[in-house]
Amino acid sequence: MTDTTTRGRPQASSRETLQEAAFELFLENGYAGTTVEQITRRAGVSRNTFFNYFTSKSDVFWIDLDATLEHLRSELRERSSAPRPVEAVRDALLAVSDELGPLRMPWALTQYSAIGSTEELQSAAVSRLSEHTRLVAGFIGDRLAPTTPPVLAKVAAIAAIGAAVAATQEWAAAGPTRGNLRRYLETTLEPVVAGFGSV
């Protein structure tokens, strides 16, 4: 009789399966002590499969954030004719935040301390937030009045994304009774919209 069992998970894999395997190993061995080979072995896939989904080990942390970039782009596109760009950005960010609630929390926000801080993770986070900021700055910049200094688009975008980051950190730290992200975001974005009323 042939043994048909295999080690690891079934071969039908996905980003989420690899992410789950990686997080298990990060908790067991720490981030620095975990290799891509260990992740693929735990997930039951090949090294090539891993790199079909991710360019580096740190990318597994950012599945949710990467998805928000595409969602934010779509939400902004729907608001392309809004009279006040900063209000459109606020509404787009709130729409994206509706995806996140007590039952859907990016793992990195609550388990970061368990694996330890690394320069690679911080660099990956900054890179992704920069992409969000460029997207928002481009949206606002394309809609500025001719007499408005273009640099204000970048300033407003940095303020909006900074407010979103602060809200998300506060939400993550609030614990199991945190509720949805939206109400935290509404609080931090309000002064941004008020401060950039002419943008």
Helices and strands as residue ranges (DSSP letters): H 15-29, H 36-43, H 47-53, G 57-62, H 63-78, H 85-97, H 107-115, H 119-141, H 151-173, H 182-195
